[in-house]
């Protein structure tokens, strides 16, 4: 199957000449520039794990009425975004495996149409995942700093409008990206969006961490250990969230930055050869998200056990 336009075609930038790329790979560092050969079976396995995890999260939130709140609706949307990554990855990998083994023979025109559909799903999931990560950060910020006014600020109607806006914007932007993926301006918009979301979450989490630290000091003087533990646990959780987000998404967007800034540089060309590894990290983020955002909730964990045991 042909490479995915917004993701896998970015393995080698379109604005780098063939001559420059061949010169780099023929140099003394060609072994390092060969990248990693990641089997399709690994993509398939991670996609299945992510799909099952996020399906459980969605089922648990739908089952338990106590989880019918804006915060858990945002977590549910994040799970759906991760499911789009999983489903797209599974479908693409299955097609590639079937075609590689000669089991499936499809005309090139049909392959391109299938490829475009998968591309739109993946691109939409990228934008929506980043958006809902930011929405969850904002929601938690309001929960901490405007606790008494939270229910009047984050009403169910506003939550629904927010979710609808994110999905609509993700669909439109993915269509534009698929159509003009070879344009550097589109890449710059995607990079700018990533940096904006990263800075937004960084600022919010640092502010929340500072508040937790302040509470930790003031409560420690009163020797209220359980409350101190909860404050410290919350601060550590926020640090983990931001760290995992940066580790999983950072290499991919650094790849995009290099495509725009130095497509023919020897170092950049060698970096491009590790693109499959960056895709694995993105899929791993879909695997880790339920563990961080969902499974740490005691209420959700209890409902997940009920779902697994089929006690509806």
C-alpha positions in Angstrom: 0.0 0.0 0.0 1.2 3.5 -0.7 2.6 5.6 2.1 0.2 7.8 4.0 0.2 11.3 2.7 0.3 13.3 5.9 2.4 10.9 7.9 4.3 8.2 5.9 5.0 10.3 2.9 6.8 12.7 5.3 9.4 10.0 5.8 11.3 11.6 2.9 10.6 15.3 2.3 9.4 16.2 -1.2 11.6 19.3 -1.4 14.8 17.4 -1.1 16.6 16.5 -4.3 17.2 12.8 -5.1 20.9 13.6 -5.7 21.4 15.0 -2.3 19.7 12.1 -0.6 21.7 9.6 -2.5 24.9 11.3 -1.6 24.1 11.2 2.1 23.2 7.6 2.1 26.3 6.7 0.3 28.6 8.4 2.8 30.5 6.8 5.7 27.5 7.2 8.0 25.1 5.3 5.7 24.6 2.5 8.3 23.3 4.9 10.9 21.1 6.6 8.3 19.3 3.3 7.4 17.0 3.8 10.4 15.1 1.0 12.1 13.2 -1.7 10.4 10.0 -2.0 12.4 7.8 -4.9 11.4 4.2 -4.3 10.5 3.2 -6.9 13.1 4.3 -4.5 15.9 2.1 -1.7 14.4 -0.7 -4.2 14.3 -0.2 -5.4 18.0 0.0 -1.9 19.4 -3.0 -0.8 17.4 -5.1 -3.7 18.8 -4.0 -3.0 22.4 -4.8 0.7 22.0 -8.2 -0.1 20.4 -9.2 -2.4 23.3 -8.1 0.0 26.0 -9.9 3.0 24.5 -13.0 0.9 23.8 -13.1 -0.1 27.5 -12.8 3.6 28.5 -15.7 4.7 26.3 -17.8 1.8 27.4 -17.1 2.5 31.1 -18.0 6.2 30.8 -21.2 5.4 28.9 -22.2 2.8 31.5 -21.7 4.8 34.7 -24.0 7.8 35.2 -21.6 9.2 37.8 -19.1 9.7 35.0 -21.5 11.7 32.9 -19.7 15.0 33.5 -17.8 17.4 31.2 -14.4 16.1 32.4 -15.2 12.5 31.6 -16.9 13.5 28.3 -13.6 15.1 27.3 -11.7 11.9 28.3 -14.2 9.9 26.2 -13.5 12.2 23.2 -9.8 11.7 23.7 -10.3 7.9 23.8 -12.3 8.2 20.5 -9.4 10.2 19.0 -7.0 7.5 20.0 -9.3 4.9 18.6 -9.1 6.7 15.2 -5.4 6.3 15.4 -5.7 2.6 16.3 -8.4 1.8 13.6 -6.5 3.7 10.9 -3.2 2.0 11.8 -4.9 -1.5 11.9 -6.6 -1.0 8.6 -3.5 0.3 6.9 -1.3 -2.4 8.3 -3.7 -5.2 7.4 -3.9 -3.9 3.8 -0.1 -3.7 3.6 0.4 -7.3 5.0 -2.3 -8.7 2.7 -0.8 -7.0 -0.4 2.8 -7.9 0.6 1.8 -11.6 0.7 -0.2 -11.5 -2.5 -3.5 -12.3 -0.8 -5.1 -9.0 -1.8 -4.7 -7.4 -5.3 -6.2 -4.0 -5.7 -6.0 -1.5 -8.5 -3.8 1.5 -7.9 -6.7 4.0 -8.2 -8.7 2.1 -5.5 -5.6 2.0 -3.3 -5.2 5.8 -3.5 -8.9 6.3 -2.5 -8.5 4.0 0.5 -5.3 5.7 1.3 -7.0 9.1 1.3 -9.7 7.9 3.7 -7.1 6.5 6.1 -5.1 9.7 5.8 -8.1 11.8 6.8 -8.8 9.6 9.8 -5.2 9.8 11.0 -4.8 13.5 10.5 -8.2 14.2 12.1 -7.1 12.1 15.1 -3.8 14.0 15.4 -5.6 17.3 15.5 -8.4 16.2 17.8 -6.0 14.4 20.2 -3.9 17.5 20.6 -7.0 19.6 21.0 -8.6 17.4 23.7 -5.3 17.2 25.6 -5.5 21.0 25.8 -9.2 21.0 26.7 -8.6 18.5 29.5 -5.7 20.7 30.8 -8.0 23.8 30.7 -10.8 21.8 32.4 -8.5 20.7 35.2 -7.1 24.2 35.6 -10.7 25.6 36.1 -11.4 22.7 38.5 -8.5 23.8 40.7 -8.5 27.6 40.5 -12.3 28.2 40.1 -13.6 25.2 42.1 -16.7 27.0 43.5 -17.7 28.4 40.0 -16.7 25.3 38.0 -20.2 24.0 37.3 -21.4 27.5 36.2 -18.3 27.9 34.0 -18.1 24.4 32.5 -21.8 23.7 31.9 -22.9 20.7 29.9 -24.0 22.9 27.0 -20.6 24.5 26.8 -18.9 21.1 27.0 -21.0 19.9 24.1 -20.2 23.0 22.0 -16.5 22.5 22.8 -16.5 18.9 21.7 -18.5 19.7 18.5 -16.1 22.5 17.6 -13.1 20.4 18.1 -14.4 17.6 15.9 -15.6 20.0 13.2 -12.2 21.8 13.2 -10.3 18.5 13.1 -12.4 17.3 10.1 -11.9 20.5 8.1 -8.2 20.8 8.9 -7.5 17.2 8.0 -9.2 17.7 4.7 -7.1 20.7 4.0 -3.9 19.0 5.1 -4.6 15.9 2.9 -5.2 18.2 -0.1 -2.1 20.4 0.4 0.2 18.2 2.5 3.2 19.0 0.2 2.9 22.7 1.0 5.3 24.0 3.7 2.7 26.5 4.9 0.5 23.6 5.9 3.3 22.0 7.8 4.1 25.3 9.6 0.4 25.6 10.7 0.5 22.1 12.1 3.9 22.7 13.8 2.5 26.0 15.2 -0.6 24.3 16.5 1.6 21.7 18.3 3.8 24.3 19.9 0.8 26.3 21.0 -0.8 23.3 22.7 2.5 22.4 24.2 3.1 25.9 25.6 -0.6 26.1 26.8 -0.3 22.8 28.8 3.1 23.7 30.1 1.9 27.0 31.5 -1.3 25.5 33.0 0.6 22.6 34.5 3.3 24.7 36.0 0.7 27.0 37.5 -1.1 24.0 38.9 2.1 22.5 40.2 3.0 25.7 41.9 -0.4 25.7 43.6 0.0 22.1 44.7 3.5 23.0 46.1 2.1 26.0 48.0 -0.7 23.8 49.5 1.9 21.2 50.4 3.9 23.6 52.4 1.0 25.2 54.2 -0.7 21.9 55.0 2.6 20.3 56.1 2.8 22.8 58.9 -0.6 21.5 60.1 0.6 17.9 59.8 -2.3 16.7 57.6 -0.5 14.0 55.9 -3.4 12.5 53.8 -4.1 15.9 52.2 -0.3 16.4 51.7 -0.1 13.1 49.9 -3.0 13.9 47.6 -1.5 17.3 46.7 1.9 15.8 45.9 0.3 13.0 43.9 -1.6 15.5 41.8 1.5 17.5 41.1 3.5 14.4 40.1 0.6 13.3 37.9 0.6 16.6 36.0 4.4 16.3 35.5 4.0 12.8 34.1 1.2 13.9 31.7 3.3 16.6 30.2 6.4 14.4 30.0 4.7 11.6 28.2 3.0 14.0 25.8 6.3 15.6 24.9 8.2 12.3 24.5 5.5 10.7 22.3 4.8 13.7 20.0 8.0 15.7 20.1 10.1 13.5 17.7 7.3 13.6 15.0 6.9 17.4 15.1 10.7 17.8 15.2 10.7 15.7 12.1 8.3 18.2 10.5 10.4 21.2 11.6 13.5 19.6 9.9 11.5 19.0 6.7 10.8 22.7 6.5 14.2 24.0 7.6 16.8 21.6 6.3 15.4 18.9 3.9 18.8 18.3 2.3 21.1 18.5 5.3 23.0 15.2 6.0 21.9 15.1 9.7 18.3 15.9 8.8 18.2 13.3 6.1 19.5 10.6 8.5 16.9 11.8 11.1 14.1 11.2 8.5 15.1 7.5 8.2 13.8 6.9 11.8 10.3 8.1 11.0 8.7 4.7 11.6 10.0 5.0 15.2 8.2 8.3 15.6 5.0 6.7 14.4 5.4 3.9 17.0 5.7 6.6 19.7 2.5 8.2 18.5 0.7 4.9 18.7 2.2 4.3 22.1 0.7 7.6 23.2 -2.7 6.1 22.3 -1.9 3.1 24.5 -0.6 5.2 27.4 -3.4 7.9 27.4 -6.1 5.6 29.0 -3.6 4.6 31.7 -2.9 8.2 32.6 -6.1 10.1 32.0 -8.6 7.3 32.8 -7.3 4.5 34.9 -6.1 6.7 37.7 -9.7 7.5 38.5 -11.0 5.1 41.2 -14.6 5.4 40.0 -13.6 4.7 36.4 -11.4 1.8 37.5 -14.3 0.2 39.3 -16.6 0.6 36.3 -13.9 -0.8 34.0 -13.8 -3.9 36.2 -17.5 -4.2 35.8 -17.3 -3.8 32.0 -14.6 -6.4 31.8 -16.6 -8.8 33.9 -19.7 -8.0 31.7 -21.8 -7.0 34.8 -24.0 -4.5 33.0 
